[in-house]
Amino acid sequence: MRKRRKMNHSTGKNALKRQKAEAYIQMKIAQLNAGEALPPIRQMIAESGIGRNVLENCIARLAALKILETRDRSGIYLSDCSGEQDERIIDVIACSEIGYMSADPNTYARELVNMLLRQSAPNGYASRLLRVSYYAPLEEYRELIRRYKIRNAMLIMPHCCEIGRIFEAENVKHIVVLPRYYPSQGPAVIDAPGMVTRMMQYLYEHGHRRISLMHTVDLGFLSLTDLLRREEYYRFMSERNLRVLPDWVVHYSTDEKVLFPRLDAMFGSSEPPTALVTFDWILKYVYDYCKQKSIAVGRDFSIIAASGQEPAGFVPVPAAVMNSVRDTVELAWKLFLESGTTGNGSIDYVDLRTFEGESVARLPAGTGKRASGLPARC
């Protein structure tokens, strides 16, 4: 019995190592164009902390699928995938990409893509990861289909419905995952509606009335999802006859030189807000600002974030409304496998969950006053 338990434990550890190697190699592939080389194996071992044998076995599997090409005394290259089509290969395509695949590996988008890739083998598929820039002409998607002989695809965060229509016209079985628009047909996994409303309701129930928003609407970029989230904020405030000062609605940035002056203006307004609604991938910068200004999160100022998983690595732990990455991936695979070859299927979303955290102070009901003596202007 002991021996069997040890073997099972060892098997589990090996599976985790393979998954880690697969995710790492797929991440490196995502940064390449066809014909470009992976870093030297020694560099990848040092970067990833994964053993040589595990990495080489992963590379060998991808080479067998003609995703990678090994060349003697030269290196390991991303193949042009011009071989025969394979009905058991699924292409996970990062659509309308503007840096979200090059960002922190713990961001929602990166976690989503990596988890979709890891779930391909359990669902009977080998996977490839492709990227298409937001600035690329739509015709590039059609060229990808023909160049890689794509028969199955998961389209991640496309910004317009024409992208899905191209795959439909080319008879590619596909699913749209978290589109930045509302799809007219499935299969599709969309963002759960009411995320911002739910965060604001949580703050409202904790006595907050002066609520600010860090929004993600970028001028010149199509994203109905981001527009609707900002609209939710204004609707919530107006329906409760709550004022919104101009400086309370802050455009996000991951550059402290840009973001911090905006937060200075927010806290320096005639009536500073007591709470902020934001997103997990911006939390680090907001927490850094509060630390620099000696603002005690959860006491002087409250923060709640939209997140794909329980927030970690912050003190105090942020309150969050979670649109689970894991649940999104499971739903995407379920809808994809259930859809017919015509691509017809359901449009669905995962249920939101609230994570309490420690970053929201409870204020005297309806006063909107801080729980401590934070000065009006920070």
C-alpha positions in Angstrom: 0.0 0.0 0.0 2.8 2.4 0.9 4.6 1.7 -2.4 1.4 2.4 -4.4 0.8 5.7 -2.6 4.4 6.7 -3.3 4.0 5.9 -7.0 0.8 7.9 -7.2 2.5 10.9 -5.6 5.4 10.6 -8.0 3.1 10.4 -11.0 1.3 13.5 -9.8 4.5 15.4 -9.4 5.7 14.4 -12.9 2.4 15.5 -14.4 2.7 18.9 -12.7 6.3 19.3 -14.1 5.0 18.5 -17.6 2.2 21.0 -17.3 4.7 23.6 -16.0 7.1 22.9 -18.9 4.2 23.0 -21.4 3.0 26.4 -20.1 6.5 27.8 -20.2 7.3 26.6 -23.7 3.9 27.9 -25.0 4.6 31.2 -23.4 8.0 31.4 -25.2 6.3 30.3 -28.5 3.7 33.1 -28.1 6.6 35.6 -28.3 7.9 34.2 -31.7 6.9 34.5 -35.3 7.3 31.6 -37.6 10.9 30.8 -38.3 12.2 32.5 -35.1 14.2 30.5 -32.5 13.6 29.7 -28.9 16.3 30.8 -26.4 19.1 28.3 -25.8 18.1 25.3 -23.7 20.4 26.4 -20.8 18.8 29.8 -20.7 15.3 28.3 -20.6 16.4 25.9 -17.7 17.7 28.9 -15.8 14.6 31.0 -16.5 12.0 28.4 -15.7 13.6 26.3 -13.0 12.5 23.2 -15.0 14.9 20.3 -15.5 16.6 19.7 -18.9 14.9 16.3 -19.5 11.4 17.7 -18.8 11.9 20.6 -21.1 13.4 18.5 -23.9 10.6 16.0 -23.7 8.1 18.8 -24.0 10.0 20.3 -27.0 10.1 16.8 -28.6 6.3 16.5 -28.3 5.8 19.8 -29.9 8.2 19.0 -32.7 6.3 15.8 -33.4 3.2 17.9 -33.9 5.3 20.1 -36.3 4.8 23.1 -34.1 8.5 23.3 -33.4 11.4 22.3 -35.6 14.8 21.3 -34.2 17.9 21.9 -36.3 21.2 20.3 -35.6 23.8 22.8 -34.2 21.4 25.6 -34.9 18.5 25.6 -32.4 14.8 25.1 -31.9 12.6 27.1 -34.3 8.9 27.9 -34.5 7.7 25.9 -37.5 5.6 27.5 -40.3 3.2 24.6 -39.7 2.8 24.0 -43.4 2.3 20.2 -43.0 -0.9 18.3 -43.4 -3.9 19.4 -41.4 -4.7 17.5 -38.2 -8.2 17.3 -36.9 -6.9 16.8 -33.4 -4.9 20.0 -33.2 -6.6 23.1 -31.7 -5.2 26.5 -32.2 -5.6 28.9 -29.2 -5.4 32.3 -30.8 -4.7 35.5 -28.8 -6.8 37.9 -30.9 -6.6 41.7 -31.1 -3.4 41.4 -29.0 -1.9 44.7 -27.6 0.7 43.4 -25.2 -1.5 41.2 -23.0 0.5 38.1 -23.8 3.8 39.9 -22.9 2.6 41.2 -19.6 2.9 39.7 -16.1 2.3 35.9 -16.3 -0.2 36.2 -13.4 -2.6 38.5 -15.3 -6.1 37.2 -16.2 -5.4 37.0 -19.9 -2.1 35.0 -19.5 -3.7 32.7 -16.9 -6.6 32.1 -19.3 -4.5 31.3 -22.3 -2.1 29.0 -20.4 -5.0 27.1 -18.7 -6.8 26.6 -22.1 -3.6 25.2 -23.5 -3.0 22.9 -20.5 -6.6 21.5 -20.8 -6.1 20.6 -24.5 -4.5 17.2 -23.8 -7.1 16.0 -21.3 -9.7 16.8 -23.9 -8.0 14.9 -26.6 -6.3 17.7 -28.5 -2.8 18.9 -29.1 -2.6 22.7 -28.9 -0.8 25.5 -30.6 -0.6 29.1 -29.5 -0.9 31.9 -32.1 -1.1 35.7 -31.8 -2.6 38.4 -34.0 -2.0 42.0 -33.2 -4.9 44.4 -32.7 -3.4 46.5 -35.5 -3.2 43.6 -38.0 -5.7 43.7 -40.9 -8.5 41.2 -40.5 -7.2 39.3 -43.6 -4.4 38.1 -41.4 -6.8 35.7 -39.7 -7.7 34.2 -43.0 -4.0 33.8 -43.9 -3.4 32.1 -40.6 -6.2 29.6 -41.2 -4.7 28.7 -44.6 -1.0 28.8 -43.6 -1.5 26.6 -40.5 -4.4 24.5 -42.0 -6.5 25.4 -38.9 -9.5 23.1 -38.3 -10.2 23.9 -34.7 -9.7 27.2 -32.8 -10.4 29.1 -29.6 -10.5 32.8 -30.3 -9.4 34.8 -27.2 -10.7 38.3 -26.7 -11.4 39.3 -30.3 -12.5 42.9 -30.6 -15.0 42.5 -33.4 -17.5 40.0 -34.8 -15.9 39.9 -38.2 -13.0 37.8 -36.8 -15.4 35.0 -35.9 -17.2 35.3 -39.2 -13.9 34.6 -41.0 -13.4 31.3 -39.2 -17.1 30.4 -39.9 -16.6 31.2 -43.6 -13.5 29.0 -43.7 -15.5 26.1 -42.0 -13.3 26.1 -38.9 -14.9 24.7 -35.7 -14.3 27.5 -33.2 -15.4 29.1 -30.0 -15.1 32.8 -29.0 -13.8 33.3 -25.5 -14.4 36.6 -23.7 -15.0 38.7 -26.9 -14.9 42.5 -26.5 -18.3 42.7 -28.2 -21.6 40.8 -27.7 -21.7 37.8 -30.1 -24.7 37.2 -32.2 -24.3 33.4 -32.1 -22.4 30.7 -30.2 -20.5 28.9 -29.0 -19.1 31.7 -26.9 -18.1 32.4 -23.3 -18.8 36.0 -22.5 -17.9 38.2 -19.5 -20.5 37.8 -16.7 -22.7 40.9 -16.7 -23.0 43.1 -13.7 -19.4 42.8 -12.4 -18.9 46.5 -11.7 -22.4 46.7 -10.2 -21.7 43.8 -7.8 -18.4 45.5 -6.6 -20.2 48.8 -6.1 -23.1 47.1 -4.2 -20.5 45.5 -1.9 -19.0 48.9 -1.2 -22.5 50.5 -0.8 -23.5 47.9 1.7 -20.3 48.7 3.7 -21.5 52.3 4.0 -19.5 53.9 1.1 -21.2 56.6 -1.0 -18.2 58.4 -2.5 -17.0 55.7 -4.8 -14.4 56.1 -7.5 -13.7 53.9 -10.6 -10.5 53.1 -12.4 -11.7 52.4 -15.9 -10.1 50.7 -18.9 -11.7 52.5 -21.8 -9.0 53.3 -24.3 -9.9 55.9 -27.0 -9.4 54.4 -30.5 -9.8 50.8 -29.4 -13.0 48.9 -29.8 -14.2 47.3 -26.6 -17.9 47.2 -25.8 -17.1 45.3 -22.6 -15.0 48.1 -21.2 -17.6 50.7 -22.2 -20.4 48.8 -20.5 -18.4 48.4 -17.3 -17.9 52.2 -17.2 -21.6 52.7 -17.9 -22.5 50.4 -15.0 -20.6 52.7 -12.6 -22.5 55.8 -13.7 -25.8 54.0 -13.7 -25.2 52.7 -10.2 -24.3 56.2 -8.9 -27.2 58.0 -10.7 -29.8 55.5 -9.6 -28.9 56.2 -5.9 -28.6 60.0 -6.4 -24.9 59.9 -5.7 -22.6 62.6 -7.0 -19.6 61.8 -9.2 -16.8 64.3 -9.3 -14.7 64.3 -12.6 -11.5 63.2 -10.8 -13.2 60.2 -9.3 -13.2 58.4 -12.7 -9.6 57.6 -13.3 -8.2 56.1 -16.5 -5.9 53.2 -15.7 -2.1 53.1 -16.5 0.7 50.7 -15.6 3.2 53.6 -15.7 3.5 55.1 -12.2 4.6 58.5 -13.8 1.2 58.6 -15.5 -1.1 56.9 -12.9 0.2 58.5 -9.7 -0.7 62.1 -10.8 -4.2 60.9 -11.7 -4.5 59.4 -8.2 -3.2 62.6 -6.7 -6.0 64.5 -8.5 -8.5 61.9 -7.3 -7.5 62.2 -3.6 -7.1 66.0 -4.0 -10.7 66.6 -5.2 -13.0 68.7 -3.1 -14.6 65.6 -1.7 -12.1 62.7 -1.9 -13.6 59.2 -2.5 -13.6 56.7 0.3 -13.4 53.6 -2.0 -12.1 52.5 -5.4 -13.4 49.9 -7.9 -10.5 48.5 -10.0 -9.1 45.3 -11.6 -6.6 42.8 -10.4 -3.9 43.6 -12.9 -3.8 47.2 -11.7 -3.9 46.4 -8.0 -0.1 46.4 -7.6 0.2 50.1 -8.8 -2.7 51.2 -6.6 -1.2 49.5 -3.5 2.2 51.0 -4.3 0.7 54.4 -4.5 -1.1 54.0 -1.1 2.1 52.7 0.5 4.0 55.7 -0.9 1.4 58.2 0.4 1.0 56.3 3.8 -2.7 55.6 3.1 -3.8 52.5 5.0 -5.8 50.3 2.7 -8.8 48.8 4.5 -8.8 51.7 7.0 -8.1 55.0 5.4 -9.2 53.9 2.0 -11.1 50.9 0.6 -10.4 48.9 -2.5 -12.3 46.2 -4.4 -11.1 44.5 -7.6 -12.4 42.3 -10.3 -10.3 39.2 -10.4 -9.9 35.8 -12.0 -8.9 34.1 -8.8 -8.5 34.8 -5.1 -6.0 37.7 -4.9 -2.7 36.9 -3.3 0.5 38.7 -2.5 -1.1 41.9 -1.2 -1.4 43.2 2.4 -4.1 43.6 3.3 -5.7 40.9 1.1 -8.0 42.7 -1.4 -11.7 42.2 -1.6 -12.7 40.9 -5.0 -15.5 39.9 -7.3 -14.2 36.9 -9.1 -14.8 35.8 -12.7 -13.0 32.5 -12.2 -10.4 31.7 -14.8 -10.7 28.0 -14.1 -14.5 28.1 -14.5 -14.2 30.1 -17.7 -11.7 27.5 -19.1 -14.0 24.6 -18.2 -17.0 26.3 -19.7 -15.1 27.1 -22.9 -14.0 23.5 -23.4 -17.5 22.2 -22.6 -19.2 24.5 -25.1 -16.5 23.8 -27.8 -16.9 20.0 -27.4 -20.7 20.2 -27.5 -20.9 22.4 -30.6 -21.4 20.8 -34.0 -19.2 21.2 -37.0 -21.3 24.2 -38.1 -20.1 26.1 -35.0 -23.6 26.6 -33.6 -23.8 26.5 -29.8 -24.6 28.3 -26.6 -23.6 31.7 -25.4 -22.9 31.5 -21.7 -20.9 32.9 -18.8 -19.6 31.8 -15.4 -21.2 32.8 -12.1 -19.5 35.7 -10.2 -18.3 35.1 -6.7 -17.4 37.6 -4.0 -14.2 37.2 -2.0 -14.4 39.2 1.3 -10.7 40.1 1.7 -9.6 42.8 4.2 -9.4 45.9 2.0 -12.9 47.4 2.5 -13.6 49.4 5.7 -17.2 49.4 7.1 -18.4 53.0 7.4 -21.3 54.3 9.4 -24.3 53.6 7.1 -24.8 56.3 4.5 -22.2 58.8 5.8 -19.5 58.0 3.4 -17.0 59.2 5.9 -13.7 57.5 6.4 -13.2 55.3 9.4 -10.0 57.1 10.3 -8.5 60.5 10.1 -7.2 60.5 6.6 -6.8 64.1 5.5 -9.1 65.4 2.8 -6.2 66.0 0.5 -3.4 63.4 0.3 
